[in-house]
Amino acid sequence: MTTYDTTPRPAPKADGAIPTTVRFDPSESLEIDRWILELRKQTGIRRDKVEVIRELLCMARTPDSILRDALTDRAQRMGT
């Protein structure tokens, strides 16, 4: 079982942050918004889209991450 450091990591201050843009089509954005609302219902914790994306990227960078393995497998399948 993979475990993750669940310590909240605050977003960087605006003056030192490097912005990154992620674009979604309207239906994908709506699907993500609904998923994030479902996470809020399940956990009772309010997270915005940016926080969720940052957390997913943090989890994917974990060396023994199932998410990292899945992303690698998907990239390899798409590259062929």
mmCIF file as gemmi writes it, N, C-alpha and C atoms, coordinates in Angstrom:
data_model
loop_
_atom_site.group_PDB
_atom_site.id
_atom_site.type_symbol
_atom_site.label_atom_id
_atom_site.label_alt_id
_atom_site.label_comp_id
_atom_site.label_asym_id
_atom_site.label_entity_id
_atom_site.label_seq_id
_atom_site.pdbx_PDB_ins_code
_atom_site.Cartn_x
_atom_site.Cartn_y
_atom_site.Cartn_z
_atom_site.occupancy
_atom_site.B_iso_or_equiv
_atom_site.pdbx_formal_charge
_atom_site.auth_seq_id
_atom_site.auth_asym_id
_atom_site.pdbx_PDB_model_num
ATOM 1 N N . MET Axp A 1 ? 0.841 -1.179 0 1 0 ? 1 A 1
ATOM 2 C CA . MET Axp A 1 ? 0 0 0 1 0 ? 1 A 1
ATOM 3 C C . MET Axp A 1 ? 0.885 1.241 0 1 0 ? 1 A 1
ATOM 4 N N . THR Axp A 2 ? 0.611 2.153 -0.891 1 0 ? 2 A 1
ATOM 5 C CA . THR Axp A 2 ? 1.356 3.399 -0.968 1 0 ? 2 A 1
ATOM 6 C C . THR Axp A 2 ? 0.763 4.397 0.009 1 0 ? 2 A 1
ATOM 7 N N . THR Axp A 3 ? 1.612 5.066 0.752 1 0 ? 3 A 1
ATOM 8 C CA . THR Axp A 3 ? 1.143 6.119 1.644 1 0 ? 3 A 1
ATOM 9 C C . THR Axp A 3 ? 1.715 7.442 1.171 1 0 ? 3 A 1
ATOM 10 N N . TYR Axp A 4 ? 1.002 8.494 1.461 1 0 ? 4 A 1
ATOM 11 C CA . TYR Axp A 4 ? 1.402 9.828 1.033 1 0 ? 4 A 1
ATOM 12 C C . TYR Axp A 4 ? 1.529 10.728 2.24 1 0 ? 4 A 1
ATOM 13 N N . ASP Axp A 5 ? 2.413 11.691 2.133 1 0 ? 5 A 1
ATOM 14 C CA . ASP Axp A 5 ? 2.519 12.71 3.166 1 0 ? 5 A 1
ATOM 15 C C . ASP Axp A 5 ? 1.295 13.597 3.01 1 0 ? 5 A 1
ATOM 16 N N . THR Axp A 6 ? 0.414 13.571 3.991 1 0 ? 6 A 1
ATOM 17 C CA . THR Axp A 6 ? -0.823 14.334 3.892 1 0 ? 6 A 1
ATOM 18 C C . THR Axp A 6 ? -0.723 15.707 4.54 1 0 ? 6 A 1
ATOM 19 N N . THR Axp A 7 ? 0.483 16.112 4.9 1 0 ? 7 A 1
ATOM 20 C CA . THR Axp A 7 ? 0.663 17.43 5.476 1 0 ? 7 A 1
ATOM 21 C C . THR Axp A 7 ? 0.321 18.478 4.432 1 0 ? 7 A 1
ATOM 22 N N . PRO Axp A 8 ? -0.61 19.383 4.748 1 0 ? 8 A 1
ATOM 23 C CA . PRO Axp A 8 ? -0.959 20.411 3.771 1 0 ? 8 A 1
ATOM 24 C C . PRO Axp A 8 ? 0.263 21.242 3.38 1 0 ? 8 A 1
ATOM 25 N N . ARG Axp A 9 ? 0.386 21.484 2.116 1 0 ? 9 A 1
ATOM 26 C CA . ARG Axp A 9 ? 1.488 22.293 1.614 1 0 ? 9 A 1
ATOM 27 C C . ARG Axp A 9 ? 0.892 23.578 1.059 1 0 ? 9 A 1
ATOM 28 N N . PRO Axp A 10 ? 1.18 24.702 1.683 1 0 ? 10 A 1
ATOM 29 C CA . PRO Axp A 10 ? 0.551 25.947 1.217 1 0 ? 10 A 1
ATOM 30 C C . PRO Axp A 10 ? 1.037 26.333 -0.178 1 0 ? 10 A 1
ATOM 31 N N . ALA Axp A 11 ? 0.158 26.986 -0.902 1 0 ? 11 A 1
ATOM 32 C CA . ALA Axp A 11 ? 0.526 27.483 -2.228 1 0 ? 11 A 1
ATOM 33 C C . ALA Axp A 11 ? 1.6 28.558 -2.065 1 0 ? 11 A 1
ATOM 34 N N . PRO Axp A 12 ? 2.495 28.673 -3.028 1 0 ? 12 A 1
ATOM 35 C CA . PRO Axp A 12 ? 3.529 29.71 -2.932 1 0 ? 12 A 1
ATOM 36 C C . PRO Axp A 12 ? 2.926 31.107 -3.026 1 0 ? 12 A 1
ATOM 37 N N . LYS Axp A 13 ? 3.599 32.051 -2.435 1 0 ? 13 A 1
ATOM 38 C CA . LYS Axp A 13 ? 3.165 33.452 -2.512 1 0 ? 13 A 1
ATOM 39 C C . LYS Axp A 13 ? 3.226 33.913 -3.961 1 0 ? 13 A 1
ATOM 40 N N . ALA Axp A 14 ? 2.347 34.795 -4.336 1 0 ? 14 A 1
ATOM 41 C CA . ALA Axp A 14 ? 2.233 35.242 -5.735 1 0 ? 14 A 1
ATOM 42 C C . ALA Axp A 14 ? 3.533 35.829 -6.275 1 0 ? 14 A 1
ATOM 43 N N . ASP Axp A 15 ? 4.285 36.566 -5.448 1 0 ? 15 A 1
ATOM 44 C CA . ASP Axp A 15 ? 5.49 37.224 -5.954 1 0 ? 15 A 1
ATOM 45 C C . ASP Axp A 15 ? 6.62 36.244 -6.283 1 0 ? 15 A 1
ATOM 46 N N . GLY Axp A 16 ? 6.588 35.028 -5.736 1 0 ? 16 A 1
ATOM 47 C CA . GLY Axp A 16 ? 7.64 34.063 -6.023 1 0 ? 16 A 1
ATOM 48 C C . GLY Axp A 16 ? 7.161 32.862 -6.824 1 0 ? 16 A 1
ATOM 49 N N . ALA Axp A 17 ? 5.887 32.856 -7.169 1 0 ? 17 A 1
ATOM 50 C CA . ALA Axp A 17 ? 5.297 31.696 -7.832 1 0 ? 17 A 1
ATOM 51 C C . ALA Axp A 17 ? 5.505 31.745 -9.343 1 0 ? 17 A 1
ATOM 52 N N . ILE Axp A 18 ? 5.595 30.587 -9.933 1 0 ? 18 A 1
ATOM 53 C CA . ILE Axp A 18 ? 5.678 30.456 -11.389 1 0 ? 18 A 1
ATOM 54 C C . ILE Axp A 18 ? 4.31 29.988 -11.86 1 0 ? 18 A 1
ATOM 55 N N . PRO Axp A 19 ? 3.6 30.801 -12.637 1 0 ? 19 A 1
ATOM 56 C CA . PRO Axp A 19 ? 2.253 30.411 -13.063 1 0 ? 19 A 1
ATOM 57 C C . PRO Axp A 19 ? 2.286 29.311 -14.122 1 0 ? 19 A 1
ATOM 58 N N . THR Axp A 20 ? 1.305 28.451 -14.07 1 0 ? 20 A 1
ATOM 59 C CA . THR Axp A 20 ? 1.127 27.387 -15.048 1 0 ? 20 A 1
ATOM 60 C C . THR Axp A 20 ? -0.349 27.371 -15.429 1 0 ? 20 A 1
ATOM 61 N N . THR Axp A 21 ? -0.622 27.281 -16.703 1 0 ? 21 A 1
ATOM 62 C CA . THR Axp A 21 ? -2.004 27.276 -17.174 1 0 ? 21 A 1
ATOM 63 C C . THR Axp A 21 ? -2.388 25.878 -17.624 1 0 ? 21 A 1
ATOM 64 N N . VAL Axp A 22 ? -3.54 25.431 -17.179 1 0 ? 22 A 1
ATOM 65 C CA . VAL Axp A 22 ? -4.105 24.169 -17.633 1 0 ? 22 A 1
ATOM 66 C C . VAL Axp A 22 ? -5.442 24.512 -18.274 1 0 ? 22 A 1
ATOM 67 N N . ARG Axp A 23 ? -5.618 24.122 -19.52 1 0 ? 23 A 1
ATOM 68 C CA . ARG Axp A 23 ? -6.862 24.437 -20.226 1 0 ? 23 A 1
ATOM 69 C C . ARG Axp A 23 ? -7.716 23.178 -20.351 1 0 ? 23 A 1
ATOM 70 N N . PHE Axp A 24 ? -9.009 23.35 -20.072 1 0 ? 24 A 1
ATOM 71 C CA . PHE Axp A 24 ? -9.976 22.263 -20.188 1 0 ? 24 A 1
ATOM 72 C C . PHE Axp A 24 ? -11.083 22.705 -21.13 1 0 ? 24 A 1
ATOM 73 N N . ASP Axp A 25 ? -11.647 21.75 -21.871 1 0 ? 25 A 1
ATOM 74 C CA . ASP Axp A 25 ? -12.821 22.111 -22.661 1 0 ? 25 A 1
ATOM 75 C C . ASP Axp A 25 ? -13.999 22.223 -21.692 1 0 ? 25 A 1
ATOM 76 N N . PRO Axp A 26 ? -15.088 22.878 -22.097 1 0 ? 26 A 1
ATOM 77 C CA . PRO Axp A 26 ? -16.19 23.136 -21.157 1 0 ? 26 A 1
ATOM 78 C C . PRO Axp A 26 ? -16.757 21.884 -20.487 1 0 ? 26 A 1
ATOM 79 N N . SER Axp A 27 ? -16.936 20.804 -21.233 1 0 ? 27 A 1
ATOM 80 C CA . SER Axp A 27 ? -17.516 19.611 -20.609 1 0 ? 27 A 1
ATOM 81 C C . SER Axp A 27 ? -16.544 18.972 -19.618 1 0 ? 27 A 1
ATOM 82 N N . GLU Axp A 28 ? -15.253 18.985 -19.945 1 0 ? 28 A 1
ATOM 83 C CA . GLU Axp A 28 ? -14.248 18.433 -19.037 1 0 ? 28 A 1
ATOM 84 C C . GLU Axp A 28 ? -14.168 19.275 -17.76 1 0 ? 28 A 1
ATOM 85 N N . SER Axp A 29 ? -14.246 20.584 -17.907 1 0 ? 29 A 1
ATOM 86 C CA . SER Axp A 29 ? -14.197 21.472 -16.747 1 0 ? 29 A 1
ATOM 87 C C . SER Axp A 29 ? -15.389 21.218 -15.822 1 0 ? 29 A 1
ATOM 88 N N . LEU Axp A 30 ? -16.562 21.042 -16.424 1 0 ? 30 A 1
ATOM 89 C CA . LEU Axp A 30 ? -17.757 20.757 -15.627 1 0 ? 30 A 1
ATOM 90 C C . LEU Axp A 30 ? -17.619 19.422 -14.902 1 0 ? 30 A 1
ATOM 91 N N . GLU Axp A 31 ? -17.085 18.43 -15.582 1 0 ? 31 A 1
ATOM 92 C CA . GLU Axp A 31 ? -16.868 17.117 -14.97 1 0 ? 31 A 1
ATOM 93 C C . GLU Axp A 31 ? -15.902 17.217 -13.788 1 0 ? 31 A 1
ATOM 94 N N . ILE Axp A 32 ? -14.838 17.983 -13.949 1 0 ? 32 A 1
ATOM 95 C CA . ILE Axp A 32 ? -13.856 18.168 -12.871 1 0 ? 32 A 1
ATOM 96 C C . ILE Axp A 32 ? -14.484 18.907 -11.701 1 0 ? 32 A 1
ATOM 97 N N . ASP Axp A 33 ? -15.266 19.957 -11.996 1 0 ? 33 A 1
ATOM 98 C CA . ASP Axp A 33 ? -15.941 20.697 -10.928 1 0 ? 33 A 1
ATOM 99 C C . ASP Axp A 33 ? -16.87 19.784 -10.128 1 0 ? 33 A 1
ATOM 100 N N . ARG Axp A 34 ? -17.604 18.935 -10.821 1 0 ? 34 A 1
ATOM 101 C CA . ARG Axp A 34 ? -18.509 18.006 -10.134 1 0 ? 34 A 1
ATOM 102 C C . ARG Axp A 34 ? -17.729 17.014 -9.276 1 0 ? 34 A 1
ATOM 103 N N . TRP Axp A 35 ? -16.599 16.538 -9.799 1 0 ? 35 A 1
ATOM 104 C CA . TRP Axp A 35 ? -15.757 15.608 -9.055 1 0 ? 35 A 1
ATOM 105 C C . TRP Axp A 35 ? -15.208 16.271 -7.786 1 0 ? 35 A 1
ATOM 106 N N . ILE Axp A 36 ? -14.769 17.518 -7.912 1 0 ? 36 A 1
ATOM 107 C CA . ILE Axp A 36 ? -14.232 18.237 -6.749 1 0 ? 36 A 1
ATOM 108 C C . ILE Axp A 36 ? -15.341 18.473 -5.717 1 0 ? 36 A 1
ATOM 109 N N . LEU Axp A 37 ? -16.555 18.76 -6.172 1 0 ? 37 A 1
ATOM 110 C CA . LEU Axp A 37 ? -17.679 18.898 -5.235 1 0 ? 37 A 1
ATOM 111 C C . LEU Axp A 37 ? -17.963 17.582 -4.525 1 0 ? 37 A 1
ATOM 112 N N . GLU Axp A 38 ? -17.85 16.473 -5.254 1 0 ? 38 A 1
ATOM 113 C CA . GLU Axp A 38 ? -18.044 15.156 -4.633 1 0 ? 38 A 1
ATOM 114 C C . GLU Axp A 38 ? -16.962 14.888 -3.585 1 0 ? 38 A 1
ATOM 115 N N . LEU Axp A 39 ? -15.713 15.278 -3.878 1 0 ? 39 A 1
ATOM 116 C CA . LEU Axp A 39 ? -14.642 15.143 -2.876 1 0 ? 39 A 1
ATOM 117 C C . LEU Axp A 39 ? -14.978 15.936 -1.62 1 0 ? 39 A 1
ATOM 118 N N . ARG Axp A 40 ? -15.525 17.135 -1.804 1 0 ? 40 A 1
ATOM 119 C CA . ARG Axp A 40 ? -15.901 17.971 -0.659 1 0 ? 40 A 1
ATOM 120 C C . ARG Axp A 40 ? -16.982 17.279 0.162 1 0 ? 40 A 1
ATOM 121 N N . LYS Axp A 41 ? -17.977 16.68 -0.499 1 0 ? 41 A 1
ATOM 122 C CA . LYS Axp A 41 ? -19.037 15.98 0.219 1 0 ? 41 A 1
ATOM 123 C C . LYS Axp A 41 ? -18.473 14.793 1 1 0 ? 41 A 1
ATOM 124 N N . GLN Axp A 42 ? -17.538 14.071 0.398 1 0 ? 42 A 1
ATOM 125 C CA . GLN Axp A 42 ? -16.968 12.889 1.04 1 0 ? 42 A 1
ATOM 126 C C . GLN Axp A 42 ? -16.06 13.23 2.208 1 0 ? 42 A 1
ATOM 127 N N . THR Axp A 43 ? -15.319 14.334 2.08 1 0 ? 43 A 1
ATOM 128 C CA . THR Axp A 43 ? -14.314 14.662 3.093 1 0 ? 43 A 1
ATOM 129 C C . THR Axp A 43 ? -14.718 15.779 4.043 1 0 ? 43 A 1
ATOM 130 N N . GLY Axp A 44 ? -15.651 16.61 3.606 1 0 ? 44 A 1
ATOM 131 C CA . GLY Axp A 44 ? -16.003 17.785 4.392 1 0 ? 44 A 1
ATOM 132 C C . GLY Axp A 44 ? -14.964 18.884 4.297 1 0 ? 44 A 1
ATOM 133 N N . ILE Axp A 45 ? -14.021 18.731 3.367 1 0 ? 45 A 1
ATOM 134 C CA . ILE Axp A 45 ? -12.94 19.708 3.197 1 0 ? 45 A 1
ATOM 135 C C . ILE Axp A 45 ? -13.129 20.416 1.86 1 0 ? 45 A 1
ATOM 136 N N . ARG Axp A 46 ? -13.127 21.749 1.9 1 0 ? 46 A 1
ATOM 137 C CA . ARG Axp A 46 ? -13.283 22.531 0.683 1 0 ? 46 A 1
ATOM 138 C C . ARG Axp A 46 ? -11.92 22.732 0.041 1 0 ? 46 A 1
ATOM 139 N N . ARG Axp A 47 ? -11.787 22.301 -1.201 1 0 ? 47 A 1
ATOM 140 C CA . ARG Axp A 47 ? -10.557 22.5 -1.968 1 0 ? 47 A 1
ATOM 141 C C . ARG Axp A 47 ? -10.923 23.092 -3.316 1 0 ? 47 A 1
ATOM 142 N N . ASP Axp A 48 ? -10.149 24.055 -3.771 1 0 ? 48 A 1
ATOM 143 C CA . ASP Axp A 48 ? -10.425 24.572 -5.102 1 0 ? 48 A 1
ATOM 144 C C . ASP Axp A 48 ? -9.651 23.765 -6.132 1 0 ? 48 A 1
ATOM 145 N N . LYS Axp A 49 ? -9.937 24.014 -7.385 1 0 ? 49 A 1
ATOM 146 C CA . LYS Axp A 49 ? -9.362 23.232 -8.477 1 0 ? 49 A 1
ATOM 147 C C . LYS Axp A 49 ? -7.839 23.278 -8.455 1 0 ? 49 A 1
ATOM 148 N N . VAL Axp A 50 ? -7.275 24.427 -8.176 1 0 ? 50 A 1
ATOM 149 C CA . VAL Axp A 50 ? -5.816 24.574 -8.147 1 0 ? 50 A 1
ATOM 150 C C . VAL Axp A 50 ? -5.207 23.694 -7.06 1 0 ? 50 A 1
ATOM 151 N N . GLU Axp A 51 ? -5.814 23.683 -5.889 1 0 ? 51 A 1
ATOM 152 C CA . GLU Axp A 51 ? -5.297 22.855 -4.795 1 0 ? 51 A 1
ATOM 153 C C . GLU Axp A 51 ? -5.34 21.371 -5.154 1 0 ? 51 A 1
ATOM 154 N N . VAL Axp A 52 ? -6.421 20.948 -5.798 1 0 ? 52 A 1
ATOM 155 C CA . VAL Axp A 52 ? -6.558 19.543 -6.178 1 0 ? 52 A 1
ATOM 156 C C . VAL Axp A 52 ? -5.51 19.177 -7.224 1 0 ? 52 A 1
ATOM 157 N N . ILE Axp A 53 ? -5.306 20.02 -8.211 1 0 ? 53 A 1
ATOM 158 C CA . ILE Axp A 53 ? -4.304 19.753 -9.248 1 0 ? 53 A 1
ATOM 159 C C . ILE Axp A 53 ? -2.907 19.704 -8.637 1 0 ? 53 A 1
ATOM 160 N N . ARG Axp A 54 ? -2.594 20.63 -7.743 1 0 ? 54 A 1
ATOM 161 C CA . ARG Axp A 54 ? -1.277 20.627 -7.083 1 0 ? 54 A 1
ATOM 162 C C . ARG Axp A 54 ? -1.084 19.332 -6.29 1 0 ? 54 A 1
ATOM 163 N N . GLU Axp A 55 ? -2.131 18.889 -5.582 1 0 ? 55 A 1
ATOM 164 C CA . GLU Axp A 55 ? -2.041 17.666 -4.783 1 0 ? 55 A 1
ATOM 165 C C . GLU Axp A 55 ? -1.851 16.442 -5.671 1 0 ? 55 A 1
ATOM 166 N N . LEU Axp A 56 ? -2.586 16.372 -6.777 1 0 ? 56 A 1
ATOM 167 C CA . LEU Axp A 56 ? -2.417 15.251 -7.699 1 0 ? 56 A 1
ATOM 168 C C . LEU Axp A 56 ? -0.998 15.198 -8.256 1 0 ? 56 A 1
ATOM 169 N N . LEU Axp A 57 ? -0.448 16.347 -8.611 1 0 ? 57 A 1
ATOM 170 C CA . LEU Axp A 57 ? 0.925 16.379 -9.112 1 0 ? 57 A 1
ATOM 171 C C . LEU Axp A 57 ? 1.922 15.972 -8.031 1 0 ? 57 A 1
ATOM 172 N N . CYS Axp A 58 ? 1.665 16.373 -6.809 1 0 ? 58 A 1
ATOM 173 C CA . CYS Axp A 58 ? 2.527 15.97 -5.69 1 0 ? 58 A 1
ATOM 174 C C . CYS Axp A 58 ? 2.477 14.452 -5.509 1 0 ? 58 A 1
ATOM 175 N N . MET Axp A 59 ? 1.277 13.883 -5.567 1 0 ? 59 A 1
ATOM 176 C CA . MET Axp A 59 ? 1.132 12.434 -5.424 1 0 ? 59 A 1
ATOM 177 C C . MET Axp A 59 ? 1.822 11.694 -6.575 1 0 ? 59 A 1
ATOM 178 N N . ALA Axp A 60 ? 1.73 12.242 -7.772 1 0 ? 60 A 1
ATOM 179 C CA . ALA Axp A 60 ? 2.34 11.596 -8.945 1 0 ? 60 A 1
ATOM 180 C C . ALA Axp A 60 ? 3.86 11.623 -8.883 1 0 ? 60 A 1
ATOM 181 N N . ARG Axp A 61 ? 4.428 12.557 -8.161 1 0 ? 61 A 1
ATOM 182 C CA . ARG Axp A 61 ? 5.892 12.654 -8.051 1 0 ? 61 A 1
ATOM 183 C C . ARG Axp A 61 ? 6.46 11.727 -6.989 1 0 ? 61 A 1
ATOM 184 N N . THR Axp A 62 ? 5.603 11.1 -6.201 1 0 ? 62 A 1
ATOM 185 C CA . THR Axp A 62 ? 6.062 10.171 -5.18 1 0 ? 62 A 1
ATOM 186 C C . THR Axp A 62 ? 6.662 8.943 -5.87 1 0 ? 62 A 1
ATOM 187 N N . PRO Axp A 63 ? 7.888 8.555 -5.503 1 0 ? 63 A 1
ATOM 188 C CA . PRO Axp A 63 ? 8.574 7.463 -6.211 1 0 ? 63 A 1
ATOM 189 C C . PRO Axp A 63 ? 7.788 6.162 -6.322 1 0 ? 63 A 1
ATOM 190 N N . ASP Axp A 64 ? 7.053 5.758 -5.299 1 0 ? 64 A 1
ATOM 191 C CA . ASP Axp A 64 ? 6.333 4.489 -5.341 1 0 ? 64 A 1
ATOM 192 C C . ASP Axp A 64 ? 4.841 4.68 -5.626 1 0 ? 64 A 1
ATOM 193 N N . SER Axp A 65 ? 4.524 5.741 -6.341 1 0 ? 65 A 1
ATOM 194 C CA . SER Axp A 65 ? 3.138 6.117 -6.578 1 0 ? 65 A 1
ATOM 195 C C . SER Axp A 65 ? 2.459 5.266 -7.647 1 0 ? 65 A 1
ATOM 196 N N . ILE Axp A 66 ? 1.293 4.776 -7.331 1 0 ? 66 A 1
ATOM 197 C CA . ILE Axp A 66 ? 0.472 4.072 -8.318 1 0 ? 66 A 1
ATOM 198 C C . ILE Axp A 66 ? 0.08 5.045 -9.419 1 0 ? 66 A 1
ATOM 199 N N . LEU Axp A 67 ? -0.189 6.28 -9.053 1 0 ? 67 A 1
ATOM 200 C CA . LEU Axp A 67 ? -0.549 7.307 -10.034 1 0 ? 67 A 1
ATOM 201 C C . LEU Axp A 67 ? 0.603 7.544 -11.008 1 0 ? 67 A 1
ATOM 202 N N . ARG Axp A 68 ? 1.813 7.606 -10.491 1 0 ? 68 A 1
ATOM 203 C CA . ARG Axp A 68 ? 2.993 7.788 -11.342 1 0 ? 68 A 1
ATOM 204 C C . ARG Axp A 68 ? 3.116 6.628 -12.335 1 0 ? 68 A 1
ATOM 205 N N . ASP Axp A 69 ? 2.941 5.41 -11.85 1 0 ? 69 A 1
ATOM 206 C CA . ASP Axp A 69 ? 3.016 4.232 -12.716 1 0 ? 69 A 1
ATOM 207 C C . ASP Axp A 69 ? 1.935 4.277 -13.796 1 0 ? 69 A 1
ATOM 208 N N . ALA Axp A 70 ? 0.724 4.673 -13.412 1 0 ? 70 A 1
ATOM 209 C CA . ALA Axp A 70 ? -0.375 4.75 -14.379 1 0 ? 70 A 1
ATOM 210 C C . ALA Axp A 70 ? -0.094 5.814 -15.443 1 0 ? 70 A 1
ATOM 211 N N . LEU Axp A 71 ? 0.443 6.95 -15.032 1 0 ? 71 A 1
ATOM 212 C CA . LEU Axp A 71 ? 0.787 8.002 -15.993 1 0 ? 71 A 1
ATOM 213 C C . LEU Axp A 71 ? 1.886 7.548 -16.949 1 0 ? 71 A 1
ATOM 214 N N . THR Axp A 72 ? 2.872 6.837 -16.421 1 0 ? 72 A 1
ATOM 215 C CA . THR Axp A 72 ? 3.954 6.31 -17.256 1 0 ? 72 A 1
ATOM 216 C C . THR Axp A 72 ? 3.414 5.313 -18.273 1 0 ? 72 A 1
ATOM 217 N N . ASP Axp A 73 ? 2.572 4.391 -17.803 1 0 ? 73 A 1
ATOM 218 C CA . ASP Axp A 73 ? 1.984 3.398 -18.707 1 0 ? 73 A 1
ATOM 219 C C . ASP Axp A 73 ? 1.15 4.08 -19.796 1 0 ? 73 A 1
ATOM 220 N N . ARG Axp A 74 ? 0.361 5.06 -19.399 1 0 ? 74 A 1
ATOM 221 C CA . ARG Axp A 74 ? -0.477 5.77 -20.381 1 0 ? 74 A 1
ATOM 222 C C . ARG Axp A 74 ? 0.378 6.521 -21.402 1 0 ? 74 A 1
ATOM 223 N N . ALA Axp A 75 ? 1.428 7.174 -20.941 1 0 ? 75 A 1
ATOM 224 C CA . ALA Axp A 75 ? 2.319 7.903 -21.855 1 0 ? 75 A 1
ATOM 225 C C . ALA Axp A 75 ? 2.956 6.954 -22.851 1 0 ? 75 A 1
ATOM 226 N N . GLN Axp A 76 ? 3.363 5.777 -22.381 1 0 ? 76 A 1
ATOM 227 C CA . GLN Axp A 76 ? 3.981 4.799 -23.271 1 0 ? 76 A 1
ATOM 228 C C . GLN Axp A 76 ? 2.982 4.28 -24.299 1 0 ? 76 A 1
ATOM 229 N N . ARG Axp A 77 ? 1.737 4.052 -23.877 1 0 ? 77 A 1
ATOM 230 C CA . ARG Axp A 77 ? 0.713 3.594 -24.826 1 0 ? 77 A 1
ATOM 231 C C . ARG Axp A 77 ? 0.4 4.671 -25.862 1 0 ? 77 A 1
ATOM 232 N N . MET Axp A 78 ? 0.348 5.923 -25.432 1 0 ? 78 A 1
ATOM 233 C CA . MET Axp A 78 ? 0.015 7.023 -26.342 1 0 ? 78 A 1
ATOM 234 C C . MET Axp A 78 ? 1.168 7.342 -27.289 1 0 ? 78 A 1
ATOM 235 N N . GLY Axp A 79 ? 2.386 7.001 -26.88 1 0 ? 79 A 1
ATOM 236 C CA . GLY Axp A 79 ? 3.566 7.29 -27.683 1 0 ? 79 A 1
ATOM 237 C C . GLY Axp A 79 ? 3.781 6.318 -28.824 1 0 ? 79 A 1
ATOM 238 N N . THR Axp A 80 ? 3.022 5.235 -28.849 1 0 ? 80 A 1
ATOM 239 C CA . THR Axp A 80 ? 3.221 4.238 -29.906 1 0 ? 80 A 1
ATOM 240 C C . THR Axp A 80 ? 2.262 4.418 -31.042 1 0 ? 80 A 1
